Amino acid sequence: MASRSTDQSWSNATWQGSRGVQLRAALKMSVRQRLQALEELCELAQRLKDMPRTTARPAKKRPAAR
């Protein structure tokens, strides 16, 4: 197997590790890129808000194992 960079290590699979990767990526962005990302997130939030809500059906109970 080919060696992988540290950005793809298992330590990035934790909440804290993935947060660090996100912060480092954000710090590399220009102000223009950050504003563009914010606009896109706002548009996504609005689309999600406008989506019709569906209710999940309750799961059927399984018979108890004996």
All heavy atoms as TSV, in Angstrom:
chain	resi	resn	atom	element	x	y	z
A	1	MET	N	N	0.831	-1.192	0.000
A	1	MET	CA	C	0.000	0.000	0.000
A	1	MET	C	C	0.871	1.250	0.000
A	1	MET	O	O	1.946	1.267	0.568
A	1	MET	CB	C	-0.888	0.042	1.241
A	1	MET	CG	C	-1.981	-0.981	1.278
A	1	MET	SD	S	-2.997	-0.705	2.738
A	1	MET	CE	C	-4.498	-0.261	1.934
A	2	ALA	N	N	0.347	2.279	-0.607
A	2	ALA	CA	C	1.063	3.550	-0.617
A	2	ALA	C	C	0.924	4.228	0.734
A	2	ALA	O	O	-0.081	4.081	1.413
A	2	ALA	CB	C	0.506	4.453	-1.715
A	3	SER	N	N	1.962	4.964	1.127
A	3	SER	CA	C	1.873	5.670	2.407
A	3	SER	C	C	0.905	6.841	2.258
A	3	SER	O	O	0.782	7.454	1.212
A	3	SER	CB	C	3.241	6.169	2.836
A	3	SER	OG	O	3.704	7.129	1.922
A	4	ARG	N	N	0.214	7.135	3.337
A	4	ARG	CA	C	-0.771	8.218	3.314
A	4	ARG	C	C	-0.247	9.413	4.093
A	4	ARG	O	O	0.544	9.265	5.008
A	4	ARG	CB	C	-2.079	7.742	3.928
A	4	ARG	CG	C	-2.707	6.660	3.107
A	4	ARG	CD	C	-4.019	6.244	3.700
A	4	ARG	NE	N	-4.571	5.188	2.887
A	4	ARG	CZ	C	-5.829	5.127	2.534
A	4	ARG	NH1	N	-6.675	6.020	2.928
A	4	ARG	NH2	N	-6.263	4.142	1.790
A	5	SER	N	N	-0.733	10.589	3.748
A	5	SER	CA	C	-0.308	11.788	4.471
A	5	SER	C	C	-0.941	11.801	5.854
A	5	SER	O	O	-1.882	11.071	6.142
A	5	SER	CB	C	-0.718	13.038	3.685
A	5	SER	OG	O	-2.119	13.177	3.709
A	6	THR	N	N	-0.447	12.665	6.713
A	6	THR	CA	C	-0.987	12.743	8.075
A	6	THR	C	C	-2.412	13.266	8.079
A	6	THR	O	O	-3.134	13.062	9.034
A	6	THR	CB	C	-0.106	13.647	8.958
A	6	THR	OG1	O	-0.011	14.928	8.343
A	6	THR	CG2	C	1.266	13.045	9.147
A	7	ASP	N	N	-2.855	13.960	6.997
A	7	ASP	CA	C	-4.234	14.443	6.926
A	7	ASP	C	C	-5.223	13.295	6.826
A	7	ASP	O	O	-6.406	13.483	7.040
A	7	ASP	CB	C	-4.424	15.377	5.729
A	7	ASP	CG	C	-3.822	16.748	5.978
A	7	ASP	OD1	O	-3.492	17.030	7.139
A	7	ASP	OD2	O	-3.703	17.512	5.020
A	8	GLN	N	N	-4.760	12.099	6.496
A	8	GLN	CA	C	-5.643	10.963	6.337
A	8	GLN	C	C	-5.402	9.908	7.415
A	8	GLN	O	O	-5.670	8.744	7.218
A	8	GLN	CB	C	-5.459	10.347	4.958
A	8	GLN	CG	C	-5.857	11.286	3.837
A	8	GLN	CD	C	-5.628	10.676	2.481
A	8	GLN	OE1	O	-5.030	9.623	2.355
A	8	GLN	NE2	N	-6.098	11.341	1.454
A	9	SER	N	N	-4.933	10.326	8.569
A	9	SER	CA	C	-4.662	9.373	9.629
A	9	SER	C	C	-5.915	9.126	10.457
A	9	SER	O	O	-6.889	9.884	10.397
A	9	SER	CB	C	-3.537	9.883	10.540
A	9	SER	OG	O	-4.001	10.968	11.302
A	10	TRP	N	N	-5.895	8.065	11.235
A	10	TRP	CA	C	-7.044	7.711	12.069
A	10	TRP	C	C	-7.311	8.753	13.146
A	10	TRP	O	O	-8.419	8.873	13.643
A	10	TRP	CB	C	-6.833	6.339	12.713
A	10	TRP	CG	C	-7.171	5.232	11.770
A	10	TRP	CD1	C	-6.299	4.440	11.103
A	10	TRP	CD2	C	-8.475	4.809	11.377
A	10	TRP	NE1	N	-6.968	3.550	10.304
A	10	TRP	CE2	C	-8.316	3.751	10.464
A	10	TRP	CE3	C	-9.757	5.220	11.690
A	10	TRP	CZ2	C	-9.394	3.109	9.874
A	10	TRP	CZ3	C	-10.827	4.575	11.110
A	10	TRP	CH2	C	-10.631	3.532	10.213
A	11	SER	N	N	-6.312	9.531	13.509
A	11	SER	CA	C	-6.526	10.562	14.528
A	11	SER	C	C	-7.507	11.633	14.035
A	11	SER	O	O	-8.143	12.306	14.837
A	11	SER	CB	C	-5.209	11.211	14.939
A	11	SER	OG	O	-4.642	11.899	13.840
A	12	ASN	N	N	-7.644	11.751	12.723
A	12	ASN	CA	C	-8.592	12.712	12.164
A	12	ASN	C	C	-10.015	12.175	12.166
A	12	ASN	O	O	-10.946	12.897	11.818
A	12	ASN	CB	C	-8.190	13.100	10.746
A	12	ASN	CG	C	-6.867	13.821	10.707
A	12	ASN	OD1	O	-6.447	14.414	11.689
A	12	ASN	ND2	N	-6.183	13.753	9.592
A	13	ALA	N	N	-10.207	10.927	12.538
A	13	ALA	CA	C	-11.535	10.328	12.570
A	13	ALA	C	C	-12.275	10.669	13.861
A	13	ALA	O	O	-13.467	10.431	13.962
A	13	ALA	CB	C	-11.437	8.817	12.412
A	14	THR	N	N	-11.590	11.243	14.814
A	14	THR	CA	C	-12.243	11.642	16.070
A	14	THR	C	C	-12.873	13.012	15.882
A	14	THR	O	O	-12.551	13.738	14.932
A	14	THR	CB	C	-11.231	11.724	17.219
A	14	THR	OG1	O	-10.289	12.770	16.930
A	14	THR	CG2	C	-10.502	10.407	17.422
A	15	TRP	N	N	-13.761	13.388	16.801
A	15	TRP	CA	C	-14.390	14.705	16.715
A	15	TRP	C	C	-13.324	15.791	16.773
A	15	TRP	O	O	-13.317	16.714	15.961
A	15	TRP	CB	C	-15.387	14.880	17.859
A	15	TRP	CG	C	-16.165	16.153	17.732
A	15	TRP	CD1	C	-17.350	16.320	17.107
A	15	TRP	CD2	C	-15.772	17.450	18.214
A	15	TRP	NE1	N	-17.739	17.635	17.170
A	15	TRP	CE2	C	-16.790	18.360	17.854
A	15	TRP	CE3	C	-14.674	17.931	18.916
A	15	TRP	CZ2	C	-16.739	19.707	18.166
A	15	TRP	CZ3	C	-14.628	19.279	19.232
A	15	TRP	CH2	C	-15.643	20.139	18.853
A	16	GLN	N	N	-12.420	15.666	17.723
A	16	GLN	CA	C	-11.384	16.686	17.897
A	16	GLN	C	C	-10.439	16.720	16.696
A	16	GLN	O	O	-10.056	17.794	16.229
A	16	GLN	CB	C	-10.605	16.412	19.178
A	16	GLN	CG	C	-9.659	17.521	19.564
A	16	GLN	CD	C	-9.010	17.269	20.914
A	16	GLN	OE1	O	-9.028	16.164	21.420
A	16	GLN	NE2	N	-8.438	18.302	21.502
A	17	GLY	N	N	-10.089	15.562	16.182
A	17	GLY	CA	C	-9.192	15.509	15.032
A	17	GLY	C	C	-9.813	16.114	13.787
A	17	GLY	O	O	-9.169	16.868	13.056
A	18	SER	N	N	-11.083	15.793	13.533
A	18	SER	CA	C	-11.738	16.334	12.342
A	18	SER	C	C	-11.947	17.840	12.474
A	18	SER	O	O	-11.858	18.581	11.501
A	18	SER	CB	C	-13.071	15.633	12.080
A	18	SER	OG	O	-13.999	15.917	13.095
A	19	ARG	N	N	-12.195	18.291	13.699
A	19	ARG	CA	C	-12.343	19.732	13.927
A	19	ARG	C	C	-11.029	20.453	13.618
A	19	ARG	O	O	-11.018	21.519	13.012
A	19	ARG	CB	C	-12.762	19.990	15.381
A	19	ARG	CG	C	-12.970	21.433	15.718
A	19	ARG	CD	C	-14.200	21.979	15.050
A	19	ARG	NE	N	-14.402	23.356	15.487
A	19	ARG	CZ	C	-14.814	24.317	14.696
A	19	ARG	NH1	N	-15.121	24.063	13.456
A	19	ARG	NH2	N	-14.952	25.525	15.148
A	20	GLY	N	N	-9.918	19.856	14.010
A	20	GLY	CA	C	-8.618	20.453	13.718
A	20	GLY	C	C	-8.350	20.547	12.223
A	20	GLY	O	O	-7.831	21.560	11.743
A	21	VAL	N	N	-8.719	19.516	11.480
A	21	VAL	CA	C	-8.550	19.524	10.028
A	21	VAL	C	C	-9.395	20.646	9.426
A	21	VAL	O	O	-8.940	21.384	8.550
A	21	VAL	CB	C	-8.933	18.153	9.422
A	21	VAL	CG1	C	-8.988	18.223	7.906
A	21	VAL	CG2	C	-7.956	17.088	9.861
A	22	GLN	N	N	-10.635	20.784	9.891
A	22	GLN	CA	C	-11.515	21.841	9.380
A	22	GLN	C	C	-10.946	23.226	9.681
A	22	GLN	O	O	-10.977	24.116	8.823
A	22	GLN	CB	C	-12.901	21.723	10.000
A	22	GLN	CG	C	-13.675	20.526	9.522
A	22	GLN	CD	C	-14.987	20.370	10.283
A	22	GLN	OE1	O	-15.246	21.059	11.271
A	22	GLN	NE2	N	-15.817	19.453	9.831
A	23	LEU	N	N	-10.431	23.412	10.887
A	23	LEU	CA	C	-9.868	24.717	11.248
A	23	LEU	C	C	-8.636	25.044	10.417
A	23	LEU	O	O	-8.480	26.181	9.953
A	23	LEU	CB	C	-9.526	24.758	12.738
A	23	LEU	CG	C	-10.727	24.822	13.679
A	23	LEU	CD1	C	-10.268	24.664	15.128
A	23	LEU	CD2	C	-11.490	26.115	13.500
A	24	ARG	N	N	-7.777	24.061	10.214
A	24	ARG	CA	C	-6.577	24.310	9.392
A	24	ARG	C	C	-6.961	24.646	7.957
A	24	ARG	O	O	-6.374	25.540	7.340
A	24	ARG	CB	C	-5.647	23.103	9.434
A	24	ARG	CG	C	-4.868	22.987	10.741
A	24	ARG	CD	C	-3.781	21.935	10.683
A	24	ARG	NE	N	-4.308	20.593	10.536
A	24	ARG	CZ	C	-4.770	19.831	11.523
A	24	ARG	NH1	N	-4.787	20.298	12.761
A	24	ARG	NH2	N	-5.211	18.606	11.293
A	25	ALA	N	N	-7.976	23.977	7.421
A	25	ALA	CA	C	-8.437	24.269	6.061
A	25	ALA	C	C	-9.022	25.685	5.990
A	25	ALA	O	O	-8.774	26.414	5.027
A	25	ALA	CB	C	-9.467	23.239	5.619
A	26	ALA	N	N	-9.780	26.081	7.008
A	26	ALA	CA	C	-10.381	27.416	7.024
A	26	ALA	C	C	-9.309	28.493	7.113
A	26	ALA	O	O	-9.447	29.561	6.510
A	26	ALA	CB	C	-11.362	27.541	8.184
A	27	LEU	N	N	-8.249	28.234	7.860
A	27	LEU	CA	C	-7.186	29.228	7.990
A	27	LEU	C	C	-6.436	29.440	6.674
A	27	LEU	O	O	-5.836	30.492	6.471
A	27	LEU	CB	C	-6.213	28.817	9.095
A	27	LEU	CG	C	-6.770	28.926	10.517
A	27	LEU	CD1	C	-5.787	28.316	11.512
A	27	LEU	CD2	C	-7.071	30.366	10.866
A	28	LYS	N	N	-6.467	28.462	5.788
A	28	LYS	CA	C	-5.799	28.584	4.483
A	28	LYS	C	C	-6.652	29.355	3.476
A	28	LYS	O	O	-6.163	29.747	2.430
A	28	LYS	CB	C	-5.487	27.206	3.920
A	28	LYS	CG	C	-4.433	26.455	4.694
A	28	LYS	CD	C	-4.213	25.083	4.096
A	28	LYS	CE	C	-3.235	24.275	4.924
A	28	LYS	NZ	N	-3.069	22.917	4.393
A	29	MET	N	N	-7.939	29.568	3.788
A	29	MET	CA	C	-8.853	30.232	2.866
A	29	MET	C	C	-8.692	31.752	2.945
A	29	MET	O	O	-8.410	32.305	4.007
A	29	MET	CB	C	-10.304	29.867	3.203
A	29	MET	CG	C	-10.632	28.406	3.028
A	29	MET	SD	S	-12.241	27.950	3.704
A	29	MET	CE	C	-13.331	28.740	2.541
A	30	SER	N	N	-8.922	32.399	1.804
A	30	SER	CA	C	-8.920	33.860	1.790
A	30	SER	C	C	-10.254	34.358	2.337
A	30	SER	O	O	-11.204	33.589	2.505
A	30	SER	CB	C	-8.731	34.375	0.354
A	30	SER	OG	O	-9.881	34.054	-0.414
A	31	VAL	N	N	-10.329	35.646	2.585
A	31	VAL	CA	C	-11.573	36.237	3.079
A	31	VAL	C	C	-12.684	36.013	2.053
A	31	VAL	O	O	-13.810	35.661	2.398
A	31	VAL	CB	C	-11.396	37.742	3.378
A	31	VAL	CG1	C	-12.715	38.389	3.731
A	31	VAL	CG2	C	-10.386	37.935	4.490
A	32	ARG	N	N	-12.367	36.194	0.786
A	32	ARG	CA	C	-13.354	35.991	-0.281
A	32	ARG	C	C	-13.873	34.552	-0.269
A	32	ARG	O	O	-15.068	34.314	-0.387
A	32	ARG	CB	C	-12.737	36.312	-1.630
A	32	ARG	CG	C	-13.700	36.157	-2.802
A	32	ARG	CD	C	-13.012	36.490	-4.110
A	32	ARG	NE	N	-12.570	37.865	-4.126
A	32	ARG	CZ	C	-13.208	38.858	-4.744
A	32	ARG	NH1	N	-14.320	38.609	-5.379
A	32	ARG	NH2	N	-12.735	40.074	-4.716
A	33	GLN	N	N	-12.973	33.585	-0.113
A	33	GLN	CA	C	-13.373	32.180	-0.072
A	33	GLN	C	C	-14.248	31.884	1.149
A	33	GLN	O	O	-15.209	31.131	1.075
A	33	GLN	CB	C	-12.147	31.275	-0.060
A	33	GLN	CG	C	-11.390	31.269	-1.364
A	33	GLN	CD	C	-10.057	30.555	-1.244
A	33	GLN	OE1	O	-9.359	30.698	-0.252
A	33	GLN	NE2	N	-9.701	29.796	-2.277
A	34	ARG	N	N	-13.915	32.492	2.278
A	34	ARG	CA	C	-14.716	32.293	3.491
A	34	ARG	C	C	-16.123	32.857	3.329
A	34	ARG	O	O	-17.103	32.234	3.738
A	34	ARG	CB	C	-14.038	32.939	4.696
A	34	ARG	CG	C	-12.783	32.226	5.122
A	34	ARG	CD	C	-12.156	32.895	6.309
A	34	ARG	NE	N	-10.801	32.395	6.501
A	34	ARG	CZ	C	-10.035	32.731	7.506
A	34	ARG	NH1	N	-10.471	33.553	8.423
A	34	ARG	NH2	N	-8.822	32.240	7.607
A	35	LEU	N	N	-16.218	34.038	2.730
A	35	LEU	CA	C	-17.532	34.628	2.501
A	35	LEU	C	C	-18.351	33.792	1.519
A	35	LEU	O	O	-19.558	33.626	1.689
A	35	LEU	CB	C	-17.395	36.067	2.005
A	35	LEU	CG	C	-16.904	37.067	3.045
A	35	LEU	CD1	C	-16.651	38.434	2.398
A	35	LEU	CD2	C	-17.893	37.197	4.183
A	36	GLN	N	N	-17.695	33.271	0.487
A	36	GLN	CA	C	-18.378	32.408	-0.478
A	36	GLN	C	C	-18.888	31.145	0.213
A	36	GLN	O	O	-20.023	30.725	-0.013
A	36	GLN	CB	C	-17.432	32.036	-1.626
A	36	GLN	CG	C	-18.067	31.160	-2.680
A	36	GLN	CD	C	-19.180	31.854	-3.435
A	36	GLN	OE1	O	-19.093	33.041	-3.695
A	36	GLN	NE2	N	-20.219	31.113	-3.764
A	37	ALA	N	N	-18.085	30.549	1.064
A	37	ALA	CA	C	-18.499	29.353	1.794
A	37	ALA	C	C	-19.684	29.672	2.712
A	37	ALA	O	O	-20.632	28.885	2.814
A	37	ALA	CB	C	-17.328	28.789	2.599
A	38	LEU	N	N	-19.644	30.825	3.363
A	38	LEU	CA	C	-20.738	31.239	4.237
A	38	LEU	C	C	-22.031	31.421	3.444
A	38	LEU	O	O	-23.103	30.987	3.871
A	38	LEU	CB	C	-20.367	32.532	4.970
A	38	LEU	CG	C	-21.393	33.078	5.945
A	38	LEU	CD1	C	-21.688	32.069	7.057
A	38	LEU	CD2	C	-20.909	34.385	6.526
A	39	GLU	N	N	-21.933	32.048	2.271
A	39	GLU	CA	C	-23.107	32.214	1.407
A	39	GLU	C	C	-23.695	30.865	1.019
A	39	GLU	O	O	-24.910	30.671	1.059
A	39	GLU	CB	C	-22.729	32.980	0.134
A	39	GLU	CG	C	-22.846	34.458	0.253
A	39	GLU	CD	C	-22.577	35.146	-1.083
A	39	GLU	OE1	O	-22.704	34.503	-2.148
A	39	GLU	OE2	O	-22.248	36.337	-1.054
A	40	GLU	N	N	-22.829	29.936	0.627
A	40	GLU	CA	C	-23.292	28.614	0.223
A	40	GLU	C	C	-23.954	27.869	1.383
A	40	GLU	O	O	-24.967	27.197	1.203
A	40	GLU	CB	C	-22.134	27.802	-0.349
A	40	GLU	CG	C	-21.629	28.339	-1.675
A	40	GLU	CD	C	-20.351	27.684	-2.149
A	40	GLU	OE1	O	-19.878	26.723	-1.490
A	40	GLU	OE2	O	-19.806	28.123	-3.172
A	41	LEU	N	N	-23.401	28.015	2.580
A	41	LEU	CA	C	-24.008	27.369	3.748
A	41	LEU	C	C	-25.362	27.987	4.084
A	41	LEU	O	O	-26.296	27.284	4.467
A	41	LEU	CB	C	-23.062	27.462	4.954
A	41	LEU	CG	C	-21.836	26.553	4.886
A	41	LEU	CD1	C	-20.863	26.904	6.004
A	41	LEU	CD2	C	-22.251	25.100	4.971
A	42	CYS	N	N	-25.481	29.301	3.916
A	42	CYS	CA	C	-26.770	29.960	4.158
A	42	CYS	C	C	-27.813	29.493	3.152
A	42	CYS	O	O	-28.973	29.252	3.510
A	42	CYS	CB	C	-26.612	31.475	4.097
A	42	CYS	SG	S	-25.739	32.162	5.508
A	43	GLU	N	N	-27.406	29.356	1.883
A	43	GLU	CA	C	-28.331	28.856	0.859
A	43	GLU	C	C	-28.759	27.423	1.170
A	43	GLU	O	O	-29.935	27.069	1.037
A	43	GLU	CB	C	-27.685	28.925	-0.520
A	43	GLU	CG	C	-27.515	30.339	-1.037
A	43	GLU	CD	C	-26.661	30.410	-2.289
A	43	GLU	OE1	O	-26.288	29.339	-2.843
A	43	GLU	OE2	O	-26.359	31.534	-2.731
A	44	LEU	N	N	-27.821	26.599	1.603
A	44	LEU	CA	C	-28.151	25.225	1.968
A	44	LEU	C	C	-29.108	25.194	3.150
A	44	LEU	O	O	-30.090	24.437	3.148
A	44	LEU	CB	C	-26.873	24.446	2.302
A	44	LEU	CG	C	-27.070	23.027	2.823
A	44	LEU	CD1	C	-27.781	22.154	1.788
A	44	LEU	CD2	C	-25.749	22.421	3.235
A	45	ALA	N	N	-28.858	26.026	4.147
A	45	ALA	CA	C	-29.734	26.077	5.317
A	45	ALA	C	C	-31.151	26.471	4.908
A	45	ALA	O	O	-32.131	25.907	5.401
A	45	ALA	CB	C	-29.177	27.057	6.345
A	46	GLN	N	N	-31.270	27.424	3.993
A	46	GLN	CA	C	-32.593	27.855	3.540
A	46	GLN	C	C	-33.301	26.729	2.776
A	46	GLN	O	O	-34.486	26.489	2.985
A	46	GLN	CB	C	-32.473	29.098	2.659
A	46	GLN	CG	C	-33.806	29.701	2.275
A	46	GLN	CD	C	-34.594	30.185	3.477
A	46	GLN	OE1	O	-34.051	30.812	4.378
A	46	GLN	NE2	N	-35.880	29.912	3.492
A	47	ARG	N	N	-32.559	26.032	1.908
A	47	ARG	CA	C	-33.164	24.913	1.169
A	47	ARG	C	C	-33.617	23.810	2.114
A	47	ARG	O	O	-34.693	23.243	1.941
A	47	ARG	CB	C	-32.180	24.342	0.144
A	47	ARG	CG	C	-32.004	25.224	-1.067
A	47	ARG	CD	C	-31.343	24.499	-2.221
A	47	ARG	NE	N	-30.191	23.705	-1.874
A	47	ARG	CZ	C	-28.926	24.123	-1.928
A	47	ARG	NH1	N	-28.664	25.362	-2.316
A	47	ARG	NH2	N	-27.939	23.331	-1.611
A	48	LEU	N	N	-32.825	23.520	3.133
A	48	LEU	CA	C	-33.205	22.492	4.100
A	48	LEU	C	C	-34.428	22.929	4.906
A	48	LEU	O	O	-35.301	22.126	5.213
A	48	LEU	CB	C	-32.036	22.179	5.034
A	48	LEU	CG	C	-30.859	21.445	4.393
A	48	LEU	CD1	C	-29.692	21.372	5.370
A	48	LEU	CD2	C	-31.269	20.065	3.934
A	49	LYS	N	N	-34.484	24.218	5.240
A	49	LYS	CA	C	-35.626	24.737	5.989
A	49	LYS	C	C	-36.907	24.617	5.169
A	49	LYS	O	O	-37.978	24.323	5.706
A	49	LYS	CB	C	-35.374	26.197	6.352
A	49	LYS	CG	C	-36.494	26.853	7.103
A	49	LYS	CD	C	-36.185	28.314	7.333
A	49	LYS	CE	C	-37.495	29.027	7.600
A	49	LYS	NZ	N	-37.522	30.354	7.089
A	50	ASP	N	N	-36.809	24.853	3.862
A	50	ASP	CA	C	-37.982	24.836	2.987
A	50	ASP	C	C	-38.427	23.431	2.589
A	50	ASP	O	O	-39.504	23.276	2.011
A	50	ASP	CB	C	-37.704	25.649	1.718
A	50	ASP	CG	C	-37.522	27.129	2.021
A	50	ASP	OD1	O	-37.959	27.576	3.100
A	50	ASP	OD2	O	-36.920	27.834	1.188
A	51	MET	N	N	-37.621	22.438	2.886
A	51	MET	CA	C	-37.989	21.068	2.519
A	51	MET	C	C	-39.174	20.602	3.358
A	51	MET	O	O	-39.267	20.942	4.543
A	51	MET	CB	C	-36.811	20.100	2.752
A	51	MET	CG	C	-35.707	20.228	1.755
A	51	MET	SD	S	-34.326	19.125	2.112
A	51	MET	CE	C	-35.084	17.540	1.895
A	52	PRO	N	N	-40.080	19.830	2.737
A	52	PRO	CA	C	-41.199	19.313	3.537
A	52	PRO	C	C	-40.691	18.324	4.576
A	52	PRO	O	O	-39.753	17.565	4.328
A	52	PRO	CB	C	-42.080	18.616	2.498
A	52	PRO	CG	C	-41.186	18.347	1.348
A	52	PRO	CD	C	-40.119	19.396	1.364
A	53	ARG	N	N	-41.316	18.379	5.718
A	53	ARG	CA	C	-40.923	17.459	6.796
A	53	ARG	C	C	-41.613	16.128	6.597
A	53	ARG	O	O	-42.778	16.075	6.224
A	53	ARG	CB	C	-41.297	18.019	8.153
A	53	ARG	CG	C	-40.463	19.200	8.541
A	53	ARG	CD	C	-40.833	19.648	9.937
A	53	ARG	NE	N	-39.999	20.754	10.305
A	53	ARG	CZ	C	-39.194	20.722	11.359
A	53	ARG	NH1	N	-39.150	19.677	12.131
A	53	ARG	NH2	N	-38.446	21.755	11.633
A	54	THR	N	N	-40.896	15.088	6.848
A	54	THR	CA	C	-41.489	13.756	6.821
A	54	THR	C	C	-41.302	13.154	8.194
A	54	THR	O	O	-40.292	13.390	8.864
A	54	THR	CB	C	-40.821	12.857	5.765
A	54	THR	OG1	O	-39.431	12.764	6.056
A	54	THR	CG2	C	-40.992	13.433	4.368
A	55	THR	N	N	-42.286	12.403	8.616
A	55	THR	CA	C	-42.173	11.774	9.929
A	55	THR	C	C	-41.695	10.350	9.750
A	55	THR	O	O	-42.105	9.652	8.819
A	55	THR	CB	C	-43.523	11.773	10.660
A	55	THR	OG1	O	-44.479	11.111	9.845
A	55	THR	CG2	C	-43.988	13.195	10.925
A	56	ALA	N	N	-40.836	9.946	10.611
A	56	ALA	CA	C	-40.317	8.579	10.558
A	56	ALA	C	C	-41.344	7.645	11.184
A	56	ALA	O	O	-41.977	7.972	12.186
A	56	ALA	CB	C	-38.989	8.488	11.303
A	57	ARG	N	N	-41.506	6.513	10.581
A	57	ARG	CA	C	-42.415	5.516	11.142
A	57	ARG	C	C	-41.738	4.840	12.316
A	57	ARG	O	O	-40.549	4.525	12.260
A	57	ARG	CB	C	-42.753	4.470	10.094
A	57	ARG	CG	C	-43.538	5.038	8.947
A	57	ARG	CD	C	-43.866	3.941	7.972
A	57	ARG	NE	N	-44.533	4.513	6.807
A	57	ARG	CZ	C	-44.738	3.866	5.694
A	57	ARG	NH1	N	-44.345	2.608	5.577
A	57	ARG	NH2	N	-45.345	4.432	4.692
A	58	PRO	N	N	-42.481	4.590	13.383
A	58	PRO	CA	C	-41.877	3.894	14.518
A	58	PRO	C	C	-41.508	2.468	14.117
A	58	PRO	O	O	-42.206	1.828	13.325
A	58	PRO	CB	C	-42.958	3.905	15.592
A	58	PRO	CG	C	-44.221	4.250	14.886
A	58	PRO	CD	C	-43.873	4.943	13.610
A	59	ALA	N	N	-40.396	2.021	14.613
A	59	ALA	CA	C	-39.930	0.656	14.294
A	59	ALA	C	C	-40.852	-0.358	14.944
A	59	ALA	O	O	-41.334	-0.169	16.061
A	59	ALA	CB	C	-38.506	0.472	14.795
A	60	LYS	N	N	-41.077	-1.440	14.215
A	60	LYS	CA	C	-41.901	-2.518	14.776
A	60	LYS	C	C	-41.100	-3.243	15.839
A	60	LYS	O	O	-39.896	-3.461	15.683
A	60	LYS	CB	C	-42.314	-3.507	13.682
A	60	LYS	CG	C	-43.250	-2.891	12.669
A	60	LYS	CD	C	-43.655	-3.947	11.650
A	60	LYS	CE	C	-44.598	-3.352	10.628
A	60	LYS	NZ	N	-44.985	-4.325	9.609
A	61	LYS	N	N	-41.796	-3.615	16.903
A	61	LYS	CA	C	-41.119	-4.337	17.974
A	61	LYS	C	C	-40.900	-5.772	17.535
A	61	LYS	O	O	-41.773	-6.407	16.968
A	61	LYS	CB	C	-41.930	-4.304	19.248
A	61	LYS	CG	C	-41.959	-2.951	19.916
A	61	LYS	CD	C	-42.615	-3.024	21.250
A	61	LYS	CE	C	-42.569	-1.685	21.935
A	61	LYS	NZ	N	-43.193	-1.729	23.253
A	62	ARG	N	N	-39.723	-6.264	17.804
A	62	ARG	CA	C	-39.410	-7.659	17.521
A	62	ARG	C	C	-39.840	-8.515	18.704
A	62	ARG	O	O	-39.750	-8.071	19.848
A	62	ARG	CB	C	-37.916	-7.839	17.313
A	62	ARG	CG	C	-37.399	-7.232	16.058
A	62	ARG	CD	C	-35.940	-7.543	15.943
A	62	ARG	NE	N	-35.435	-7.185	14.635
A	62	ARG	CZ	C	-34.169	-7.263	14.308
A	62	ARG	NH1	N	-33.289	-7.666	15.200
A	62	ARG	NH2	N	-33.773	-6.937	13.110
A	63	PRO	N	N	-40.245	-9.719	18.417
A	63	PRO	CA	C	-40.548	-10.612	19.548
A	63	PRO	C	C	-39.280	-10.875	20.357
A	63	PRO	O	O	-38.176	-10.938	19.802
A	63	PRO	CB	C	-41.067	-11.886	18.902
A	63	PRO	CG	C	-40.874	-11.742	17.439
A	63	PRO	CD	C	-40.474	-10.337	17.141
A	64	ALA	N	N	-39.439	-10.977	21.650
A	64	ALA	CA	C	-38.297	-11.203	22.541
A	64	ALA	C	C	-37.669	-12.555	22.257
A	64	ALA	O	O	-38.367	-13.550	22.012
A	64	ALA	CB	C	-38.729	-11.111	23.991
A	65	ALA	N	N	-36.344	-12.600	22.272
A	65	ALA	CA	C	-35.629	-13.870	22.091
A	65	ALA	C	C	-35.817	-14.740	23.345
A	65	ALA	O	O	-35.844	-14.247	24.466
A	65	ALA	CB	C	-34.153	-13.600	21.856
A	66	ARG	N	N	-35.952	-16.017	23.106
A	66	ARG	CA	C	-36.137	-16.928	24.241
A	66	ARG	C	C	-34.909	-17.696	24.534
A	66	ARG	O	O	-34.108	-18.024	23.851
A	66	ARG	CB	C	-37.269	-17.887	23.954
A	66	ARG	CG	C	-38.569	-17.127	23.849
A	66	ARG	CD	C	-39.680	-18.092	23.586
A	66	ARG	NE	N	-40.888	-17.298	23.343
A	66	ARG	CZ	C	-42.083	-17.751	23.541
A	66	ARG	NH1	N	-42.264	-18.965	23.974
A	66	ARG	NH2	N	-43.114	-17.020	23.310
